[in-house]
Amino acid sequence: MKIAVIGTGYVGLVTGTCLAETGNDVICVDINETKVKQMQNGEVPIYEPGLDLLFHRNIEQERLTFTTNVADAVKEAQIIFMALPTPPGGDGAADLSYILGAAKDISKLITEYKVIVNKSTVPVGTADKVKAVFAENTSIEVDVVSNPEFLREGVAVEDFMKPDRVVLGTKSEKAKKLMAELYAPYVRQGNPILFMDERSSELTKYAANSFLATKITFMNEIANLCELVGADVDAVRRGVGSDDRIGKRFLFPGIGYGGSCFPKDVQALVKAADETAYDFQILKSVMEVNERQKTILVDKVLKYYKGDINGKHFALWGLAFKPETDDIREAPALYIIDALLKNGANVTVFDPEGMGNVKNIIGSQVNYAKNQYEALEDADALLIATEWSVFRNPDFEKIDNTLKNKVVFDGRNLYDLDKMIDMGYYYNSIGRKLID
């Protein structure tokens, strides 16, 4: 099939590349000329494991191309995916200006039947708004399909190529047939394609992300309670996660959720509920708890130093909101850095992929190390904010010889408590016994 993908962020680029991998001719569109030239030259603009291999292979086989010209992209395309940002506005509602603007541009260019696919995470009723834009600007028949993405950054390629499920919202039999054909190669192992109405499809994405955010936040609350009552959150997590009704995923305590999806999706669902005069109390609590959890590590630091960290120097391992991505949107590390700086501390950071993005936001407010051990030089303590694999089994002899004091505040519970005791560390983690 001939496919156009409008937008080349995390979702758009992964979607376009993976669709090309199964033999489709895909043209990706972006208004950023510099970014498009980079991709045309074979440069992958984001870090996503496994993407570069598929990216280069499909460019070489001329199934994947890039342009800034929307008209060229939509002219031959049977299916047009819109993978555009929906950032939260000042009131928490998703901003649909990019999607509706693109819909208006496309509507003025098409000359034959097209399927328009909303791949972005959008509020309930967006498909109707997109349909209205097309109805206002063209008499050409189109079907608007809601196809929310369920891609986890760090394993997005695997998630697309082998999805748990494909959710498609449309009442059109014509669009159903075309979309089922498109996705057939990805569900050969029997995972379902779930057809439903557009509004149910749109709500499915928000409901899924909000439930997972609630699960994470609930476990963080349990972890905080564990510290107060002397329980071990790892034991509690294993006990709870063994229940088939609950499951073990998303039960790891830490310093809150971040990224491009959970924060804005929870916020957008609360806003949508408010607009219907429904008080979504659970999700409001989730947001409040998560906001506190992002800086819980700084609370531990301040308590250890009796409220005064002015002039102290801290090493921070991890900037991305999760491992295997360079995405720092709503990353807890940013909130930790801000709190440390406001209290007069100096900070040196290291992250395998996220430092360039952080530098673009906060510049020289922190120091940037070439590796994790350089970050420890002259540091009074180490803070860990992201569970990168490279941090899981560090050279503790190097840490001992570089860090000024054996003091570690671990927001991701990476290390064994008994081992840290044996090595003589002050080790403060989340929901576990304090080692001092």
N, C-alpha and C positions, 0 to 999 in steps of 0.2 A: 504494500500500500504506500501511497504518498502522504506523508505526514508533515505538518508544520507545528513547531513548538514555539510559542511566544514567551520569551523570558528564559534566561540561562543561569538562574541561581541554582541552589542545591537541587531543588525539585526539577526544574526545567532541564538542566544539563543531564542529570541522571536519567530522566524520562526519555529525552531525545536519544541519548547514547544507547540505552537498553532497547529501545524500539528499533534502532538501526541494527542491533546485534541479531535480531531475528529476521533480517532480510528486508525490512522496510526502507524506503528512501526518505530520509528525515532532513529537513532544513530548520535550523534553529535561528530565532530572531532575537536581537537585543539592540537597544538604542545606544548602548555604550560602544562607540567605535573602537576605542583602544582595546576593550575586552574582546570584541569580535575579531580584530586583527590578531590578537594573541592566539585565539582558538584556531583561526585559519592557518596560523604558523605552527600548530601542533602543541600549544601550551595549554595545559589544563588549569583554569583559573581558581579552582578550589581543591582542597585536599579531601579526598574520599577514597579509601582503600579499594583497589580493584578497578577504579574508574579509568585510570590512565591507559590500561591495556585495551579495554573495549574502545575507548576514545580514539586511540591511534589506529587500531585495526580497522575501524569503520570509516575513518577519514581516508586511509590508504585504499580501501575498497570502494570509495566514492559513494558510500551510502549515508554519510553524515557530513553536512555542510553548514556554513554559518553566514549570516548576512545581517545588515541593518535595514534592509528594504522589506517592509511588510508585504508590499504588493507582490514582489517576486516569490515570497514564501507561500502566500495563500492562493496564488493563481492556480497551481496544479494540485494542491492538497485536497485529499478527500476528507481528512479529519484534521482539525485545528485545535491543538491543546493550548490553553491559556494557563501558564504557570507563573503568575505575576505576584508580587508582594501584596499582602493585605495587612499592613502595620496597624497597630491599635492607635486610634485617635485619642484626643485629650480626654474623652469621656469613656474610653475603654472599648468602644465599638470598633469593629474592623473597618478600615478605610478601603472602600471599593473603587476609588477613583481610577486606579491603574487598570482594573479589570473592565470597568464600564467604558473607559477611554479606549482601550484596545478593541472592545466589542464594536464601538462606533466606527473606528478606523476600518476594521475588517468588513463591517456591513456595507461600506461604500465601495468595497473592492471586489466582492464576490459576484460571479455571473452564473453560477450553477449551485445545485444542492450541496451543502456542507454539513458536517457534524461538528459542532463547537463544543469542546470539552473543558469544563471548569476543573482544572487540576489543583488549583489553589484551595487552601482552606478558607471557606467563605460562610457567612451567616445563612441561616435558613431563609429562603426566599430569593437568594441571589440569582438562581437560574431563571426565575420569573423576570427579574430585572434585566438580565442579559437578553432574554427573549423580547422584552419590550423595546430594547435598544434596536434590535434587528428589525422588528416590525415597524419601527418609526423611520428607518433609513433605507429599507429595501423591500421589494416584493418577492425576492428570491426565497425559496423554501430553505429553512435551516432547522435542525434539531439541536437543542442545547442539552448536554448530558452533564450530570454531576458525577465526577470520578475522583473522590478524595484520595490523597496519597497517604500511605502508611509506611513511610520510609524512615528508618532510624539512621541518623547520621552516624557514620562509622561502619555500617553494614547496609547502606542504602542500595548498592548494586545487587547484593544477594536478596534483599527484600523485594526488589523489583523483579528480578529474574525468577525467584521462587516465592511468590507471595502467599501469605496465610490465606488471604481471600482478596478478591477484586470486587469492589463495591461500585455499582453503576446505577445512577438514578436517571431514569427516563421512562416515559410512557409510550414512546415511539417504537413500533415494531421494526421499522426500517433502521433506526439507530441501534437498536438492540442487536440486530443481525450483524451489522458492521462492527460494532464494538466486541461482540463475542468472537468474531473471526480474528480481530486484532489481538485479543488477549489469549486466544486458544493455546499458543505455544508456551505460555507461562504457567498454565494450570494442567499440564499433561499428567501430573502425579495425582490429580483428583481433587486438589483444593478448589473451593467453589468460586464461581462468579455469581455474585448476589445482585439480582436486579430488583429495584424498588423504585418508588417515586422519588422525584428530585429532592423534595424537602426532607424526606427520611434519610436520604443519602448524605445531605449536607449536615444534618444533625448527628449522624453516625460518627463522623470524624471528631466533632467537638465532644460528644459523649465519651468516646474511647479515650481521647487524650485527657479529658477532665477526670475520668475514673482512674487512670494510671497516675495522674498527679495527686489525686486523693490518696491512693495506695502508698505512694512515696511519703507523703506528708504524714499520714497516719503512723507509719513506721518511725519517722523522725520524732514524733511525739512520744511513741513508746520508748525510743532510745533515750530521750531526755528524762523520762520517768525512771528508766533503768538506773541512770546515774544517781537519782535521788534515793531510790530504795535499795541500791546495792545489787541489782540484778545484772546479768550479762546479756546484752542485746543480741549477740551472736547466737546464744542458746535459744532465746525467745524467737528469733527469726527462723531458726531451723524448725522449732516446734510448730510455729504458725504456718510456715511455708509447706510443711508436710501434709497439710489438709488439702485434699484435692479441690475443695470448693474455693480455696484461696490461691494456692500455688506459690511457688518460691520466687517468681520474677517480680521485680520492682519492690522488693522488701529490704533492700540494703540501705541502712541509715546513712546519713551524711549531712552535707551542708546545704541541702535544698536542691530543687530542680531548676534548670535554666534552659537556654537554647531558644530556638526560633518558634517552637510549637507550643509546649505546655503553658508558658506564662501568658502568651497572647490568646491562646484558645480558651483557657479557663476564664480569663478576663472577658473575652468576647461572649462566652456563654452566659456569664453572670449579667452582662449588659443586655443581652437578648431577653433574659428572664425579667430583668427590671422593666423592659419596655412592654412586657405583658402583665406588669404589676405582680409578678411572682418573686418572692424573696427567697433566692437560692442560698440558704444559710450555710449549707455544707461547703459549697465552693467559696463562699466569702471567707469562711474560716480557713480553708485550705490556703487561700492567698495570704491571709494574715500570718499564719504559721510559717509559710515558706519565706515570707519577707524577713521574719525574725531569724529563721534558721540560717540564712545566708551569711550572717555575721556572728554566728554562735562561736566560731573559732576565735574571733577577736575578743569576745567576752571571756573566754578561757585564758587568753593571753593577758588581758588586763587584770584578771583575778590573780594570776601567777605573779605578775609584776606589781601587785598592790596598787593598781590603778594608774601607774606612771610608766609610760613607754617612750616618753620624749627623749629623742636621741638614740633610742635603741635601733639596732639594725637586724632586719628579719629577711631570711631567705624564703621564697615562695615557690614551691614546685607545683606547676599546673596552672594554666590560664583558661584553656578551652572548657566549655561547660561539661564536657564528657570526653573520654579518650577517643582516639581515632578520628578526630575532626579538628579543623582549625576555627570552628565557629565559636565566637565568644559572646554571642548575643545573650544577655541576661545571665552571664556566667557568674556564679558566686564569687569567683576570684576577684572580679572587678569591685564587688562590694567590700570584700576583705581589704583590698588595696586601699580603697577610699577611706575606710575606717582607720586603718593603720596610719595613713598619711595625716588624717585629721587629728590624730593623737600625737603627732610629732615624730613618728618613726620614719626610718629609712627602709626601703624595700628593694631587694634584688630578686628578679624573677627569671624562671626558665620554664619553657614549654616546648615540646618537640615540634609543634606546628603553629601555635597560636600567637607567637610573639610579634609577628609583623602586624597582625590585626590590632593587637593591643597598642602597639607603638603608634598606629594611625589614630587612635582615640585619645590616649593620655600622654603620648610623646615622652619627654624626658623626666616625667615625674617619678619614674622608677628606673633602676638600673637593669640592663638586660645581659644575662650571662650566656656564654657560648655553650655551656653544658650544665648539667645539674650540680656538678661538684664545684664548678667555679662560682655558682650562686651562693655557696656556703661560706666563701671567704669573708672573714671578719664579721660573720653573722652571729648574733646572740642566740638565735633559735631558728628552727626550721618549721615552716607551715606547709601542709600538703592539701591542695585543693582539687586536684584531678587525679584519677586513678589510672594514669598511663602505665602500661606494662613495664616500662623502663624504670619506674619508681618502685616496683613491687619487690625486687631483689637487688637493692643497691649494695655497693661496696661499703660496708659499715666501718671498715678500717679507714677508708678515705674520709668518711663523714667525721669519724673521731678526730682525725688529724687536721681537719679543715674548719669544722664548726667550733666556735669559741666555747660553747657549753653543750652538754648532752641533753638538749631540750628539744622535744618534738611535739608539735600540735598537729594531729592527723585527722583531717576532715573526711577521710575515706576508709579508715580502719584497715590499712594495708598490712600492718605488721602483727606478728604473734606476741601476745602479752608476755608470756614466759620468756621469750627470747629477749625482749626489750629489758625485762628485769635483770636477766643474766648479764646483759651488756652494760648495765648501770645507767640507763636513760631515765629522765623524767619524760614520761610518755602519756599524753592526754589525747584520747580519741573520743569517738561518739558513742555513748550508751554503754561503755565498758568501764571496767575498774580502772581507777586512776593510779598510774605507777609513778611514785615519787621517791 
